[in-house]
Amino acid sequence: MPTFTALTTLTGKKPAEALGAAMERLQPEPTGVGVFEVEDGSGLWEVGGYFDCEPEATALALLAAAFQAKPFVVSQLPETDWVAHVRRELAPVQAGRFFVYGSHDADKVPAGAEPLLIEAAMAFGTGHHGTTLGCLRALENLVGQGVAARRVADIGCGTAVLAMAAARVWDGTILASDIDQVAVEVAEANLRANGLQGRIACVEAAGFDHPDLRAAAPYDLIFANILKGPLVALAPDLIASLTAGGHAILSGILNEQAEDVIAVYAACETNLVGREQIGDWTTLIVQKGSA
């Protein structure tokens, strides 16, 4: 059975959520409705519905007009076409020298860029989300300041795109960990695809609870692109695992949560040295005080 999608964009979170709620009352009923912020700082939100049969064009037009949204674009997707659909939607992302792309866009890698190949089927951590993009920009910031990290940990690594970015600019010891074994397997597949097997060790762990992570500490740089709760809980162990003067790049933080995270890490004797908002998300760079 084919699947139909109906997608539109509009400005503002509340109008987007209201439109999403209205879509759920359409006939025929959608099998699912999603409301997502377009993570480029534009303020646009995407609202989309999935249908088992073609949605009624007049009803969609009335909804778009009522909520001042762009006209809905309706597409038919065969059941077997999900990866191809993701590939169409995920354009390459550039963050400074780093260029994140799928194999279908291999011909678009700019000369002089540091390429990071992430397949479309492994979409978590592709650089399209404001958290991952923020971390890549933060890394570019540190490299531009002349920071050189000999030991790096990527905690909650997902696709390991951040660990791979570090491996593109620095030699040394790099570990990537995730609490999910499937994510670890995805990370290892990405290392092979990027010719980085042997350069980065991947382990399954919650936080720093793994003998390899403890043995490699202290680190000059730690990525922790997770969520506010785990970031707060992890703060003492994370800072204890940094060298004096070492940096941590923290993300997965909603803008309204940033001050709370900053306060927790300040209490662990770090200084805030970088901060960027992308859409609803904030990325922080903190530096541990010198001994």
DOKOL-745350 format. One record per residue (C-alpha): residue number from 0; x, y, z. Coordinates in pm, 1 decimal. Each point is the difference from the previous one (the first is absolute). Layout:
N
+-----+----------+----------+----------+
!   k !        X !        Y !        Z !
+-----+----------+----------+----------+
! NUM !        X !        Y !        Z !
...
+-----+----------+----------+----------+
END
This chain:
291
+-----+----------+----------+----------+
!   k !        X !        Y !        Z !
+-----+----------+----------+----------+
!   0 !      0.0 !      0.0 !      0.0 !
!   1 !    146.4 !    338.9 !    -93.7 !
!   2 !     47.3 !    272.5 !    258.2 !
!   3 !    -92.0 !    362.3 !    -66.6 !
!   4 !    162.3 !    294.3 !    174.4 !
!   5 !   -127.9 !    355.9 !     28.9 !
!   6 !    261.0 !    255.7 !    108.7 !
!   7 !     -3.8 !    373.0 !     62.5 !
!   8 !    195.3 !    264.1 !    189.9 !
!   9 !   -101.9 !    302.5 !    204.1 !
!  10 !    152.0 !    239.5 !    250.5 !
!  11 !    -22.3 !    -59.7 !    374.7 !
!  12 !    -23.6 !   -295.3 !    235.3 !
!  13 !   -353.1 !     59.9 !    131.2 !
!  14 !   -162.2 !     42.7 !   -343.7 !
!  15 !    184.3 !   -310.5 !   -120.8 !
!  16 !   -121.4 !   -206.2 !    294.9 !
!  17 !   -355.0 !    126.8 !    -54.0 !
!  18 !     14.8 !    -93.4 !   -367.5 !
!  19 !    132.1 !   -344.5 !     91.7 !
!  20 !   -292.1 !    -50.8 !    238.0 !
!  21 !   -244.4 !    109.0 !   -271.1 !
!  22 !    155.4 !   -244.4 !   -248.0 !
!  23 !    -73.6 !   -287.4 !    236.8 !
!  24 !   -372.8 !     70.1 !    -44.8 !
!  25 !      8.6 !    -27.8 !   -380.2 !
!  26 !   -200.3 !   -259.1 !   -188.4 !
!  27 !    145.2 !   -234.4 !   -109.7 !
!  28 !    195.8 !     -5.4 !    324.6 !
!  29 !    378.1 !     17.6 !    -23.9 !
!  30 !    195.8 !   -295.5 !    136.0 !
!  31 !    237.0 !    245.4 !    161.1 !
!  32 !     70.3 !    373.1 !     29.9 !
!  33 !    334.8 !    160.7 !     72.0 !
!  34 !     93.7 !    355.5 !     99.3 !
!  35 !    369.2 !     87.6 !    -24.6 !
!  36 !    206.1 !    315.3 !     11.2 !
!  37 !    217.1 !     63.4 !   -304.7 !
!  38 !    338.2 !     17.5 !    175.6 !
!  39 !    151.1 !    286.2 !   -195.3 !
!  40 !    -97.5 !    294.1 !    218.9 !
!  41 !   -268.0 !    114.3 !   -245.8 !
!  42 !   -287.9 !    -39.8 !    245.7 !
!  43 !   -181.4 !   -230.1 !   -242.7 !
!  44 !   -174.7 !   -317.7 !    111.8 !
!  45 !    -90.6 !   -297.6 !   -215.6 !
!  46 !   -334.1 !   -171.2 !     46.1 !
!  47 !    -61.1 !   -327.9 !   -175.8 !
!  48 !   -249.3 !   -282.0 !     -6.5 !
!  49 !     14.0 !   -358.2 !   -127.6 !
!  50 !   -304.2 !   -157.2 !   -164.6 !
!  51 !    -97.6 !   -343.4 !   -129.7 !
!  52 !   -196.1 !    163.9 !   -283.6 !
!  53 !     35.4 !    333.3 !   -175.6 !
!  54 !   -114.2 !    284.6 !    228.6 !
!  55 !   -276.7 !    232.3 !   -118.0 !
!  56 !    155.4 !    300.9 !   -174.2 !
!  57 !   -273.8 !    246.1 !     93.4 !
!  58 !     25.1 !    -83.9 !    370.2 !
!  59 !    377.0 !     50.5 !     -7.8 !
!  60 !    -37.1 !    331.1 !   -183.0 !
!  61 !   -247.7 !    123.7 !    261.6 !
!  62 !    234.2 !   -102.9 !    282.4 !
!  63 !    296.7 !    176.4 !   -159.6 !
!  64 !   -202.9 !    317.5 !    -47.7 !
!  65 !   -142.0 !     -8.5 !    352.8 !
!  66 !    345.8 !    -25.9 !    159.1 !
!  67 !    184.9 !    222.9 !   -250.1 !
!  68 !    219.0 !   -288.6 !   -106.5 !
!  69 !    147.2 !    -68.1 !   -341.2 !
!  70 !   -211.8 !   -223.5 !   -226.1 !
!  71 !     36.8 !   -367.5 !     87.4 !
!  72 !    221.4 !   -210.1 !   -225.2 !
!  73 !   -147.9 !   -347.8 !    -41.1 !
!  74 !    225.4 !   -289.1 !   -102.9 !
!  75 !    -47.6 !   -371.2 !    -41.1 !
!  76 !    272.1 !   -219.3 !    149.0 !
!  77 !     22.1 !   -372.9 !    -70.8 !
!  78 !     58.9 !   -209.8 !    311.5 !
!  79 !    351.9 !    -84.7 !   -113.2 !
!  80 !    107.7 !    357.7 !    -63.7 !
!  81 !     73.1 !    129.2 !    352.9 !
!  82 !    377.9 !     17.7 !    -32.4 !
!  83 !    -29.0 !    171.1 !   -339.2 !
!  84 !   -243.3 !    248.3 !    155.0 !
!  85 !    244.4 !     78.9 !    280.2 !
!  86 !    276.3 !     45.5 !   -254.7 !
!  87 !   -207.8 !    253.4 !   -191.4 !
!  88 !    -76.1 !    194.9 !    314.9 !
!  89 !    346.0 !     -1.8 !    161.0 !
!  90 !    222.0 !    234.2 !   -194.5 !
!  91 !    369.5 !     17.4 !     95.0 !
!  92 !     85.7 !    214.0 !    301.0 !
!  93 !    311.1 !    216.6 !     31.3 !
!  94 !    127.9 !    122.6 !    337.4 !
!  95 !    325.2 !    182.8 !    -55.1 !
!  96 !    245.5 !   -247.8 !   -149.6 !
!  97 !   -227.6 !   -297.7 !     70.8 !
!  98 !   -227.6 !   -128.2 !   -278.3 !
!  99 !   -255.7 !   -262.7 !    101.7 !
! 100 !   -154.9 !   -188.2 !   -291.7 !
! 101 !   -154.3 !   -325.4 !   -120.6 !
! 102 !    161.1 !   -218.9 !   -265.3 !
! 103 !   -258.0 !    126.3 !   -252.6 !
! 104 !    160.0 !    346.2 !     36.6 !
! 105 !    363.0 !   -112.0 !    -22.6 !
! 106 !     47.8 !    215.4 !   -309.0 !
! 107 !    -85.3 !    314.4 !    199.7 !
! 108 !    287.4 !    -11.3 !    250.4 !
! 109 !    182.7 !    333.6 !    -33.0 !
! 110 !    374.2 !      7.9 !    -55.7 !
! 111 !    183.1 !     46.7 !    327.9 !
! 112 !   -293.8 !   -107.1 !    217.8 !
! 113 !     23.5 !   -267.3 !    269.7 !
! 114 !   -255.5 !   -253.4 !   -127.6 !
! 115 !   -216.5 !   -200.5 !    240.5 !
! 116 !   -209.2 !   -270.3 !   -168.5 !
! 117 !   -322.5 !    -90.3 !    184.2 !
! 118 !   -247.6 !   -216.3 !   -186.3 !
! 119 !   -361.5 !    117.1 !    -21.3 !
! 120 !   -124.9 !   -318.6 !    166.3 !
! 121 !    203.5 !    102.5 !    308.1 !
! 122 !   -164.4 !    338.5 !     38.5 !
! 123 !     54.7 !     69.7 !    370.0 !
! 124 !    303.2 !    225.2 !     21.7 !
! 125 !     24.2 !    111.6 !   -361.6 !
! 126 !     66.8 !    364.6 !     81.4 !
! 127 !   -349.4 !    113.9 !   -102.1 !
! 128 !   -119.1 !     33.1 !    357.8 !
! 129 !     93.8 !    317.7 !    187.1 !
! 130 !    180.0 !   -197.6 !    271.4 !
! 131 !    239.9 !   -186.9 !   -227.2 !
! 132 !     54.1 !    304.2 !   -220.5 !
! 133 !     73.1 !    206.5 !    310.3 !
! 134 !    260.4 !   -250.6 !    116.8 !
! 135 !    174.5 !      1.5 !   -338.1 !
! 136 !      8.5 !    379.9 !      2.2 !
! 137 !    135.3 !     -2.7 !    354.9 !
! 138 !    276.3 !   -238.2 !   -106.1 !
! 139 !     83.0 !    228.3 !   -292.7 !
! 140 !     15.2 !    288.4 !    249.0 !
! 141 !    249.9 !   -180.6 !    223.0 !
! 142 !    217.1 !   -109.6 !   -291.7 !
! 143 !      3.4 !    359.2 !   -124.2 !
! 144 !    128.1 !    109.1 !    340.5 !
! 145 !    293.4 !   -238.1 !    -27.0 !
! 146 !   -131.8 !   -262.6 !    243.1 !
! 147 !    162.5 !   -340.0 !    -53.8 !
! 148 !   -152.4 !   -299.1 !    177.1 !
! 149 !    206.1 !   -317.0 !     41.0 !
! 150 !   -278.0 !   -191.2 !    176.5 !
! 151 !   -367.0 !     36.8 !    -96.8 !
! 152 !   -319.3 !   -170.0 !    122.3 !
! 153 !   -336.7 !     14.2 !   -178.2 !
! 154 !   -261.0 !    -95.1 !    262.2 !
! 155 !   -339.9 !    -98.0 !   -144.1 !
! 156 !    160.2 !    -17.5 !   -342.1 !
! 157 !   -294.0 !   -108.9 !   -221.6 !
! 158 !    153.1 !    -21.9 !   -347.7 !
! 159 !    343.1 !    103.5 !    141.9 !
! 160 !      3.6 !    299.5 !   -235.2 !
! 161 !    157.9 !    218.2 !    272.6 !
! 162 !    271.7 !   -252.2 !     80.2 !
! 163 !     72.0 !    -30.8 !   -372.3 !
! 164 !     19.3 !    378.4 !    -36.7 !
! 165 !    258.1 !      9.0 !    279.8 !
! 166 !    195.9 !   -276.7 !   -172.1 !
! 167 !     10.6 !    207.4 !   -319.2 !
! 168 !    185.3 !    283.7 !    172.3 !
! 169 !    203.1 !   -163.1 !    279.3 !
! 170 !    212.0 !   -309.1 !     52.7 !
! 171 !    -22.7 !   -175.6 !    332.7 !
! 172 !   -236.0 !   -218.0 !    202.3 !
! 173 !   -371.8 !     30.7 !    -76.2 !
! 174 !   -275.5 !   -202.8 !    163.6 !
! 175 !   -370.2 !      3.1 !    -93.0 !
! 176 !   -263.7 !   -146.7 !    229.2 !
! 177 !   -374.6 !    -45.9 !      0.9 !
! 178 !   -243.4 !   -162.4 !    239.8 !
! 179 !   -166.5 !   -179.1 !   -296.0 !
! 180 !    183.8 !   -293.0 !   -158.2 !
! 181 !   -174.6 !     63.6 !   -333.0 !
! 182 !    144.5 !    353.4 !     -0.7 !
! 183 !    344.5 !   -146.6 !     67.3 !
! 184 !    -38.9 !   -229.6 !   -301.1 !
! 185 !   -113.3 !    295.1 !   -213.7 !
! 186 !    301.2 !    199.6 !    119.4 !
! 187 !    236.0 !   -284.3 !    -91.4 !
! 188 !   -157.6 !    -25.9 !   -346.8 !
! 189 !     52.0 !    373.1 !    -50.6 !
! 190 !    364.7 !    -28.9 !    104.5 !
! 191 !     53.6 !   -262.9 !   -268.4 !
! 192 !   -180.3 !    210.2 !   -260.6 !
! 193 !    228.5 !    294.3 !     80.9 !
! 194 !    323.1 !   -200.6 !     17.7 !
! 195 !     34.2 !     75.1 !    371.3 !
! 196 !    -12.8 !   -351.0 !    141.1 !
! 197 !    288.9 !    -37.2 !    242.6 !
! 198 !      6.5 !    374.8 !     66.2 !
! 199 !   -306.5 !      5.7 !    228.2 !
! 200 !   -101.9 !   -260.4 !    256.6 !
! 201 !   -375.5 !    -51.6 !     46.3 !
! 202 !   -143.6 !   -137.4 !    325.0 !
! 203 !   -343.7 !    -53.9 !    151.7 !
! 204 !    -20.7 !    195.8 !    324.2 !
! 205 !   -217.8 !    221.7 !    215.2 !
! 206 !    196.4 !    317.3 !     56.9 !
! 207 !    359.5 !    -85.1 !     88.5 !
! 208 !    -87.3 !   -342.7 !    140.2 !
! 209 !    239.0 !   -205.6 !   -209.5 !
! 210 !    357.9 !   -107.3 !     76.3 !
! 211 !    128.8 !    127.6 !   -336.2 !
! 212 !   -149.0 !    346.1 !     59.9 !
! 213 !    146.6 !     15.3 !    349.6 !
! 214 !    341.1 !   -123.9 !   -115.6 !
! 215 !     29.0 !    263.8 !   -275.1 !
! 216 !    -89.0 !    292.3 !    231.8 !
! 217 !     69.4 !    282.4 !     48.8 !
! 218 !   -118.8 !    147.6 !   -329.4 !
! 219 !     88.8 !    329.1 !   -165.9 !
! 220 !   -348.0 !     14.8 !   -159.2 !
! 221 !   -328.2 !   -170.6 !     81.1 !
! 222 !   -310.7 !     16.6 !   -218.9 !
! 223 !   -329.6 !    -62.0 !    181.5 !
! 224 !   -288.5 !     51.4 !   -242.3 !
! 225 !   -271.9 !   -155.5 !    213.0 !
! 226 !   -277.7 !    170.3 !    202.0 !
! 227 !    -20.7 !    236.2 !    297.2 !
! 228 !    -75.8 !   -271.9 !    257.7 !
! 229 !    294.6 !   -225.3 !    -88.7 !
! 230 !    228.0 !    302.6 !    -44.2 !
! 231 !    -78.4 !    118.6 !    352.9 !
! 232 !     35.0 !   -347.8 !    150.2 !
! 233 !    325.1 !    -57.7 !   -186.5 !
! 234 !    160.1 !    335.7 !     85.0 !
! 235 !    225.6 !   -110.2 !    291.2 !
! 236 !    134.1 !   -305.9 !   -187.5 !
! 237 !     37.4 !    193.7 !   -323.9 !
! 238 !    201.4 !    282.6 !    153.0 !
! 239 !    207.9 !   -245.3 !    205.1 !
! 240 !     83.6 !   -173.1 !   -330.1 !
! 241 !    137.1 !    320.9 !   -157.4 !
! 242 !    358.1 !    119.0 !     12.2 !
! 243 !     67.2 !    333.0 !    168.9 !
! 244 !    -84.8 !    258.6 !   -266.1 !
! 245 !   -189.6 !   -261.0 !   -202.7 !
! 246 !   -325.6 !     73.2 !   -182.1 !
! 247 !   -344.3 !   -158.7 !    -15.1 !
! 248 !   -253.0 !     59.2 !   -275.4 !
! 249 !   -349.8 !    -48.3 !    142.1 !
! 250 !   -323.6 !    -17.4 !   -198.3 !
! 251 !   -346.9 !   -149.8 !     -8.5 !
! 252 !   -101.8 !    302.9 !    208.0 !
! 253 !   -318.8 !    193.9 !    -68.1 !
! 254 !     60.9 !    375.1 !      4.8 !
! 255 !   -203.6 !     46.3 !    317.1 !
! 256 !    209.8 !   -267.9 !    174.8 !
! 257 !    337.6 !    153.2 !    -80.2 !
! 258 !     37.1 !    213.8 !    312.3 !
! 259 !    -68.2 !   -299.5 !    224.9 !
! 260 !    268.3 !   -205.9 !   -174.4 !
! 261 !    245.8 !    290.3 !     10.8 !
! 262 !    -56.8 !     35.7 !    376.8 !
! 263 !     59.3 !   -371.0 !     63.3 !
! 264 !    325.2 !     -1.0 !   -194.7 !
! 265 !    113.5 !    327.4 !    157.8 !
! 266 !    -38.9 !   -170.6 !    338.4 !
! 267 !    240.6 !   -265.4 !   -130.5 !
! 268 !    264.7 !    271.1 !    -50.6 !
! 269 !    -34.5 !     55.4 !   -373.9 !
! 270 !    -22.7 !    322.3 !   -196.8 !
! 271 !   -246.4 !     59.7 !   -283.3 !
! 272 !    209.9 !     86.7 !   -306.5 !
! 273 !   -247.5 !    -54.3 !   -284.4 !
! 274 !   -375.8 !      0.4 !    -57.0 !
! 275 !   -215.9 !    -24.5 !   -312.9 !
! 276 !   -373.1 !    -33.5 !    -59.6 !
! 277 !   -127.1 !   -179.0 !   -310.2 !
! 278 !   -377.5 !     -7.8 !     -8.5 !
! 279 !   -127.0 !   -129.8 !    335.9 !
! 280 !    336.4 !   -147.1 !     98.5 !
! 281 !    306.5 !    136.8 !    178.8 !
! 282 !    355.2 !   -132.2 !    -20.9 !
! 283 !    250.7 !     93.0 !    270.7 !
! 284 !    378.4 !    -12.3 !     20.4 !
! 285 !    135.9 !    -13.2 !    354.7 !
! 286 !    362.8 !     -8.5 !    110.8 !
! 287 !    131.3 !   -158.8 !    316.2 !
! 288 !    208.6 !    227.6 !    217.4 !
! 289 !    377.1 !    -38.2 !     -8.4 !
! 290 !    165.4 !   -179.9 !    287.1 !
+-----+----------+----------+----------+
END
